[in-house]
């Protein structure tokens, strides 16, 4: 089997990829090596994807955000998908997934990969296997190895990570179809695999060819993302027997992939109430011995139509603070439509805010520096410098000037701004340095607060 980053790390060696990631994340290369060796951290890449930005996902690194784009079965506008990819790059996505199901799929995938450069690209090969298989075989009687051929095609193109719906067993499918779940299967790829199994009276093609599939991923050293076909599509179905059974099966597949030196992550919910999010993350991490966790949301309410990006950001921040590693953005169009470019931007920024809020908890001073810099600039009413540090500088500047009234402060308070008033009387006060404020933040525990508390 070819050398993979996992096998290199397990031999005690360090690769150029590990060095690059260590520098970007501000960690020792030994920590990166050890976490890659254990499977607690992966580096999204494919050996034939030239110039890809090596992106680390997992323990001890910043929470990453993924943007889903791609055509639908009813809207095929390749230029719009190009624009979405450019927006994802501009506003700081860490990865892009092409979920196209309409139009010339190979061509669209290659276009999106080019437009999303240098970000790593993910795909869901089940879609193309089904869509092209129906045409090629005049129905869904395509042989099981057809699904693997599509995976190989994506790997040859340089796809860095792929959702593989291998957790579904025939037994689970038959049981969930007879269950009282509100929505038995809401994963599109999972539904396609389930339908193929039922129609052809066979078990999951990805399970049947699992060993060969791992050999393919080893050849390109790409990342397997184990899909959650039975994730809850409503909070009414959260943490039921089917979701837990699939998570246990995902843990088995993680162990199998690790034994072969393959990088692997696990996908998670879905819809889940706030009180269940932390428990879900801890359960998944326990079952998989710390495998990187890739979550869609979670969406913490079912009634946020048009604002699902906010529901997902709430759940995503909580999940990531609890240990989830990779947030899949959700747009305002979720459950309603294919998103347009502006909705892609809104969804991405909401997810970026959630990831950053979690990183402040997980990484402390490594993540909070920008927040404190913003606060220092805000105290001095230095607007132009302030805008540059926002997630969307153009929007912040436009809102600031939206009424066309020139004022030193913003137009919420105008001349009655607290900072404006206080600064007049405190011009000579000692002002803390950024480093002093970072140290103060680092000592923010409740115990430290009590020890240092005194009435002014």
C-alpha positions as CSV (number, residue, x, y, z in Angstrom):
1,X,0.0,0.0,0.0
2,X,1.3,3.5,-0.8
3,X,2.8,5.7,1.9
4,X,0.2,7.9,3.5
5,X,0.5,10.8,5.9
6,X,-0.7,8.4,8.6
7,X,1.9,5.8,7.9
8,X,4.7,8.4,7.7
9,X,3.6,9.8,11.1
10,X,3.4,6.4,12.7
11,X,7.0,5.8,11.6
12,X,8.0,8.8,13.6
13,X,8.8,10.9,10.6
14,X,7.6,14.4,9.6
15,X,6.4,15.3,6.2
16,X,6.5,18.7,4.4
17,X,2.7,18.7,4.7
18,X,2.9,18.4,8.5
19,X,5.4,21.2,8.7
20,X,3.2,23.5,6.7
21,X,0.2,22.8,8.8
22,X,2.2,23.2,12.0
23,X,3.3,26.6,10.9
24,X,-0.2,27.7,9.9
25,X,-1.8,26.5,13.1
26,X,1.0,27.7,15.5
27,X,1.7,24.2,16.8
28,X,4.8,22.1,17.1
29,X,5.3,19.7,14.2
30,X,5.6,16.9,16.7
31,X,2.0,17.6,17.9
32,X,0.7,17.6,14.3
33,X,2.6,14.3,13.6
34,X,1.3,12.6,16.7
35,X,-2.3,13.6,16.1
36,X,-2.1,12.5,12.5
37,X,-0.7,9.2,13.6
38,X,-3.5,8.6,16.1
39,X,-6.2,9.7,13.6
40,X,-7.3,12.6,15.8
41,X,-6.3,15.1,13.1
42,X,-6.5,14.9,9.3
43,X,-5.0,17.0,6.6
44,X,-7.4,17.5,3.7
45,X,-5.5,16.9,0.5
46,X,-5.1,14.7,-2.6
47,X,-1.7,14.0,-3.9
48,X,-2.7,15.0,-7.5
49,X,-4.5,18.2,-6.4
50,X,-1.7,20.7,-7.2
51,X,-1.5,23.8,-5.1
52,X,-4.2,22.9,-2.7
53,X,-4.1,24.7,0.7
54,X,-3.3,22.0,3.2
55,X,-6.1,22.2,5.8
56,X,-5.9,20.5,9.1
57,X,-9.1,19.3,10.8
58,X,-9.2,17.9,14.3
59,X,-7.7,18.1,17.7
60,X,-6.0,21.3,18.8
61,X,-6.4,23.3,15.6
62,X,-8.9,26.0,14.6
63,X,-12.4,25.0,13.8
64,X,-12.8,24.7,10.1
65,X,-15.9,25.7,7.9
66,X,-17.1,24.1,4.7
67,X,-19.3,25.6,2.1
68,X,-21.6,23.4,0.0
69,X,-22.4,24.6,-3.6
70,X,-23.4,22.9,-6.8
71,X,-26.3,22.6,-9.2
72,X,-29.7,21.1,-8.4
73,X,-32.0,18.9,-10.4
74,X,-34.0,21.9,-11.4
75,X,-31.5,24.8,-11.5
76,X,-28.4,24.3,-13.5
77,X,-26.5,27.7,-13.7
78,X,-22.8,27.0,-13.9
79,X,-21.9,30.7,-13.8
80,X,-23.8,31.1,-10.6
81,X,-21.9,28.2,-9.1
82,X,-18.6,29.8,-10.2
83,X,-19.7,33.0,-8.3
84,X,-20.6,31.0,-5.2
85,X,-17.1,29.4,-5.3
86,X,-15.5,32.8,-5.6
87,X,-17.5,34.1,-2.7
88,X,-16.5,31.1,-0.5
89,X,-12.8,31.8,-1.2
90,X,-13.2,35.6,-0.6
91,X,-15.0,35.3,2.7
92,X,-12.8,32.7,4.2
93,X,-14.2,29.2,3.8
94,X,-11.7,26.5,4.6
95,X,-13.1,24.0,2.1
96,X,-15.8,23.6,-0.5
97,X,-18.0,20.7,-1.4
98,X,-19.5,20.2,-4.9
99,X,-23.0,18.7,-4.4
100,X,-24.0,19.1,-8.0
101,X,-26.8,16.8,-9.3
102,X,-27.8,18.6,-12.5
103,X,-25.9,19.2,-15.7
104,X,-22.5,17.8,-16.9
105,X,-21.3,16.6,-13.5
106,X,-17.6,15.9,-14.4
107,X,-17.3,19.3,-16.1
108,X,-19.0,21.1,-13.2
109,X,-16.8,19.4,-10.6
110,X,-13.6,20.5,-12.5
111,X,-14.9,24.1,-12.9
112,X,-15.7,24.3,-9.2
113,X,-12.3,22.9,-8.3
114,X,-10.6,25.6,-10.4
115,X,-12.8,28.4,-9.1
116,X,-12.3,27.3,-5.5
117,X,-8.5,27.2,-5.7
118,X,-6.6,26.9,-3.4
119,X,-9.3,25.4,-1.1
120,X,-9.6,21.6,-0.7
121,X,-12.6,20.2,-2.5
122,X,-15.1,17.6,-1.3
123,X,-17.8,15.6,-3.1
124,X,-20.5,13.0,-2.6
125,X,-19.9,10.4,-5.3
126,X,-23.2,8.6,-4.5
127,X,-25.0,11.4,-6.4
128,X,-23.2,10.9,-9.7
129,X,-23.1,7.2,-9.4
130,X,-26.9,7.2,-9.2
131,X,-27.6,9.9,-11.8
132,X,-25.3,8.5,-14.5
133,X,-26.0,4.9,-13.5
134,X,-29.7,5.3,-14.2
135,X,-28.9,6.5,-17.7
136,X,-26.2,3.9,-18.3
137,X,-28.1,0.9,-17.0
138,X,-31.7,2.1,-17.9
139,X,-32.7,2.1,-14.3
140,X,-31.1,1.5,-10.9
141,X,-29.8,-1.9,-11.6
142,X,-26.2,-0.6,-11.8
143,X,-23.7,-3.1,-10.4
144,X,-22.2,-2.4,-7.0
145,X,-18.7,-1.7,-8.3
146,X,-20.2,1.1,-10.4
147,X,-20.3,3.3,-7.2
148,X,-16.6,2.6,-6.7
149,X,-15.7,3.5,-10.3
150,X,-17.2,7.0,-9.7
151,X,-15.2,7.3,-6.5
152,X,-12.1,6.5,-8.5
153,X,-13.0,9.2,-11.1
154,X,-13.3,11.8,-8.4
155,X,-10.0,10.8,-6.9
156,X,-8.3,11.1,-10.3
157,X,-9.6,14.6,-10.6
158,X,-8.0,15.6,-7.3
159,X,-11.0,15.6,-4.9
160,X,-9.5,15.8,-1.4
161,X,-12.3,14.4,0.7
162,X,-15.5,12.5,0.0
163,X,-18.7,11.6,1.8
164,X,-19.0,7.8,1.7
165,X,-22.4,6.5,2.9
166,X,-21.0,3.2,4.2
167,X,-22.7,3.1,7.5
168,X,-26.1,2.0,6.1
169,X,-26.7,-1.8,6.3
170,X,-29.5,-3.6,4.7
171,X,-30.9,-4.4,8.1
172,X,-30.9,-0.8,9.2
173,X,-32.6,0.3,6.0
174,X,-35.4,-2.2,6.3
175,X,-36.0,-1.3,10.0
176,X,-36.0,2.5,9.5
177,X,-38.4,2.2,6.6
178,X,-40.9,0.6,9.0
179,X,-40.2,2.9,11.9
180,X,-42.2,5.8,13.3
181,X,-39.6,8.3,12.5
182,X,-41.0,11.6,11.1
183,X,-38.5,11.3,8.2
184,X,-36.9,7.9,7.9
185,X,-33.9,9.1,5.8
186,X,-33.2,12.8,5.0
187,X,-29.7,12.4,3.7
188,X,-29.9,12.6,-0.1
189,X,-27.0,10.3,-0.7
190,X,-28.2,7.9,2.0
191,X,-31.6,7.8,0.4
192,X,-30.1,6.9,-2.9
193,X,-28.0,4.1,-1.4
194,X,-31.0,2.8,0.5
195,X,-33.2,2.7,-2.6
196,X,-30.4,0.9,-4.5
197,X,-30.2,-1.8,-1.8
198,X,-34.0,-2.3,-1.7
199,X,-34.4,-2.4,-5.4
200,X,-31.5,-4.8,-6.0
201,X,-31.9,-6.9,-2.9
202,X,-28.2,-6.3,-2.0
203,X,-26.2,-4.8,0.8
204,X,-24.5,-1.4,0.7
205,X,-22.0,-1.3,-2.3
206,X,-19.5,0.8,-0.3
207,X,-19.5,-1.9,2.4
208,X,-19.1,-4.7,-0.1
209,X,-16.1,-3.0,-1.7
210,X,-14.8,-1.3,1.5
211,X,-11.3,-2.8,1.4
212,X,-10.8,-1.8,-2.2
213,X,-12.2,1.6,-1.5
214,X,-9.6,2.1,1.2
215,X,-6.9,1.1,-1.2
216,X,-8.0,3.8,-3.6
217,X,-8.0,6.5,-0.9
218,X,-4.5,5.3,0.2
219,X,-3.3,5.7,-3.4
220,X,-4.3,9.4,-3.5
221,X,-3.9,9.9,0.3
222,X,-7.4,11.6,0.3
223,X,-9.7,11.7,3.3
224,X,-12.8,9.5,3.8
225,X,-15.7,11.4,5.3
226,X,-18.1,8.8,6.7
227,X,-21.6,10.0,5.9
228,X,-24.4,10.0,8.4
229,X,-27.3,8.7,6.3
230,X,-29.5,8.4,9.3
231,X,-28.9,11.7,10.9
232,X,-32.1,13.3,12.3
233,X,-33.9,15.7,10.0
234,X,-36.0,16.9,12.8
235,X,-35.5,17.4,16.6
236,X,-38.3,14.8,17.1
237,X,-36.0,12.1,15.7
238,X,-32.8,13.1,17.6
239,X,-30.7,10.5,19.3
240,X,-33.0,7.7,18.4
241,X,-31.9,4.1,18.1
242,X,-31.2,4.5,14.3
243,X,-28.9,7.5,14.8
244,X,-27.0,5.7,17.6
245,X,-26.8,2.5,15.7
246,X,-25.3,4.3,12.7
247,X,-22.8,6.1,14.9
248,X,-21.6,2.8,16.3
249,X,-21.2,1.5,12.8
250,X,-19.3,4.6,11.9
251,X,-16.9,3.9,14.7
252,X,-16.2,0.5,13.3
253,X,-15.4,1.9,9.9
254,X,-13.1,4.5,11.5
255,X,-11.1,1.7,13.1
256,X,-11.0,-0.2,9.9
257,X,-9.7,2.9,7.9
258,X,-7.1,3.7,10.6
259,X,-5.8,0.2,10.5
260,X,-5.0,0.7,6.8
261,X,-3.4,4.1,7.4
262,X,-6.3,6.1,5.8
263,X,-7.3,9.5,7.1
264,X,-10.9,9.5,8.1
265,X,-13.5,11.9,9.6
266,X,-17.1,11.3,10.7
267,X,-20.2,13.3,9.7
268,X,-22.9,14.2,12.3
269,X,-26.3,15.8,12.8
270,X,-28.5,17.3,11.6
271,X,-31.3,18.6,13.8
272,X,-30.7,18.5,17.6
273,X,-31.9,20.5,20.6
274,X,-29.4,22.5,22.5
275,X,-29.3,20.2,25.5
276,X,-28.3,17.2,23.3
277,X,-25.5,18.8,21.3
278,X,-22.7,18.4,23.8
279,X,-23.7,14.9,24.6
280,X,-23.7,14.0,20.9
281,X,-20.2,15.3,20.4
282,X,-18.9,13.6,23.5
283,X,-20.5,10.3,22.5
284,X,-19.1,10.4,19.0
285,X,-15.6,11.3,20.2
286,X,-15.7,8.5,22.8
287,X,-16.8,5.9,20.3
288,X,-14.3,6.8,17.6
289,X,-11.3,7.6,19.9
290,X,-11.3,11.3,19.0
291,X,-11.9,11.1,15.2
292,X,-12.5,14.6,13.7
293,X,-16.2,15.4,13.7
294,X,-17.9,17.2,10.8
295,X,-21.3,18.5,11.7
296,X,-24.2,20.0,9.6
297,X,-25.3,22.7,12.0
298,X,-26.6,21.2,14.2
299,X,-29.9,23.1,13.7
300,X,-31.4,23.6,17.1
301,X,-34.9,24.3,16.0
302,X,-37.1,23.2,13.1
303,X,-39.0,26.5,12.6
304,X,-36.3,28.9,11.4
305,X,-37.2,28.7,7.7
306,X,-35.4,31.6,6.0
307,X,-33.1,31.9,9.0
308,X,-31.7,28.4,9.3
309,X,-28.2,29.8,9.0
310,X,-28.8,31.4,12.5
311,X,-30.2,28.2,14.0
312,X,-27.2,26.3,12.6
313,X,-24.7,28.9,13.9
314,X,-26.2,28.5,17.4
315,X,-25.8,24.7,17.3
316,X,-22.5,24.9,15.5
317,X,-20.9,27.2,18.1
318,X,-22.0,24.9,20.9
319,X,-20.9,21.7,19.1
320,X,-17.5,23.1,18.2
321,X,-16.9,24.4,21.7
322,X,-17.6,20.9,22.9
323,X,-15.1,19.4,20.5
324,X,-16.6,19.3,17.0
325,X,-13.9,20.1,14.4
326,X,-15.5,21.0,11.1
327,X,-18.7,23.0,10.6
328,X,-20.7,22.6,7.4
329,X,-22.4,25.9,6.8
330,X,-26.2,26.2,6.4
331,X,-27.7,29.0,4.3
332,X,-31.0,31.0,4.7
333,X,-32.3,28.8,1.8
334,X,-31.9,25.5,3.7
335,X,-35.1,23.4,3.3
336,X,-36.5,25.9,0.8
337,X,-34.3,26.3,-2.3
338,X,-30.9,26.1,-3.9
339,X,-29.1,29.1,-2.4
340,X,-28.1,32.1,-4.4
341,X,-24.7,33.7,-4.1
342,X,-25.8,36.2,-1.4
343,X,-27.3,33.4,0.7
344,X,-24.0,31.5,0.3
345,X,-22.2,34.5,1.8
346,X,-24.7,34.8,4.7
347,X,-24.4,31.2,5.5
348,X,-20.6,31.2,5.4
349,X,-20.2,34.2,7.6
350,X,-22.7,32.8,10.1
351,X,-20.7,29.6,10.3
352,X,-17.4,31.5,10.5
353,X,-18.7,33.4,13.5
354,X,-19.8,30.2,15.2
355,X,-16.4,28.6,14.5
356,X,-14.6,31.6,15.9
357,X,-16.8,31.8,19.0
358,X,-16.0,28.2,19.7
359,X,-12.3,28.7,19.1
360,X,-12.2,31.4,21.7
361,X,-13.3,28.7,24.2
362,X,-11.1,25.9,22.8
363,X,-7.9,27.8,21.9
364,X,-8.0,30.8,24.2
365,X,-5.5,33.6,23.5
366,X,-4.6,32.0,20.2
367,X,-8.1,32.8,18.9
368,X,-9.1,35.9,20.9
369,X,-6.4,38.3,19.8
370,X,-8.5,39.7,16.9
371,X,-11.5,40.3,19.3
372,X,-9.4,42.3,21.7
373,X,-7.9,44.3,18.9
374,X,-11.4,45.2,17.7
375,X,-12.4,46.3,21.2
376,X,-9.3,48.5,21.5
377,X,-10.1,50.2,18.2
378,X,-13.8,50.5,19.1
379,X,-12.9,52.3,22.4
380,X,-10.9,54.8,20.4
381,X,-13.6,55.1,17.7
382,X,-11.0,54.2,15.0
383,X,-13.6,53.1,12.4
384,X,-11.5,52.4,9.3
385,X,-9.1,50.2,11.2
386,X,-12.1,48.5,12.9
387,X,-13.8,47.6,9.6
388,X,-10.7,45.8,8.3
389,X,-11.0,43.3,11.1
390,X,-14.6,42.3,10.6
391,X,-15.8,39.2,8.8
392,X,-17.4,41.4,6.1
393,X,-15.7,44.9,6.0
394,X,-17.9,46.2,3.1
395,X,-21.1,45.4,5.0
396,X,-19.8,46.9,8.2
397,X,-18.7,50.1,6.5
398,X,-22.0,50.4,4.6
399,X,-24.1,50.1,7.7
400,X,-21.9,52.6,9.5
401,X,-22.6,55.2,6.8
402,X,-26.1,54.2,5.8
403,X,-27.8,57.4,7.0
404,X,-25.1,59.7,5.5
405,X,-24.7,61.6,8.8
406,X,-21.0,62.3,9.5
407,X,-20.2,61.8,13.2
408,X,-17.2,60.7,15.1
409,X,-19.3,58.1,16.8
410,X,-21.8,55.8,15.2
411,X,-25.4,57.0,14.5
412,X,-26.9,54.8,17.1
413,X,-25.8,57.2,19.9
414,X,-24.3,60.0,17.9
415,X,-23.0,62.8,20.1
416,X,-24.2,60.9,23.2
417,X,-21.9,58.0,22.6
418,X,-20.5,56.6,25.8
419,X,-17.0,56.2,24.4
420,X,-17.0,59.8,23.1
421,X,-18.1,61.2,26.5
422,X,-15.8,59.0,28.7
423,X,-12.7,59.6,26.5
424,X,-13.0,63.3,27.1
425,X,-12.5,62.7,30.9
426,X,-10.1,59.8,30.8
427,X,-7.5,61.0,28.2
428,X,-4.7,60.5,30.7
429,X,-5.6,57.2,32.1
430,X,-3.2,54.3,31.6
431,X,-4.2,52.2,28.7
432,X,-3.4,48.5,28.8
433,X,-1.3,46.9,26.0
434,X,-2.7,44.2,23.8
435,X,-0.4,41.7,25.4
436,X,-1.6,42.7,28.9
437,X,-5.2,42.2,27.8
438,X,-4.4,38.8,26.4
439,X,-2.9,37.8,29.7
440,X,-5.9,39.1,31.5
441,X,-8.1,37.0,29.2
442,X,-6.0,34.0,29.8
443,X,-6.6,34.3,33.6
444,X,-10.4,34.5,33.2
445,X,-11.3,31.4,35.2
446,X,-13.9,31.8,38.0
447,X,-11.3,30.8,40.6
448,X,-8.8,33.5,39.4
449,X,-11.6,36.0,39.4
450,X,-12.4,35.4,43.0
451,X,-8.7,35.5,44.0
452,X,-8.1,38.8,42.4
453,X,-11.5,40.4,43.2
454,X,-11.4,43.7,45.1
455,X,-13.8,46.6,45.2
456,X,-12.4,49.7,43.4
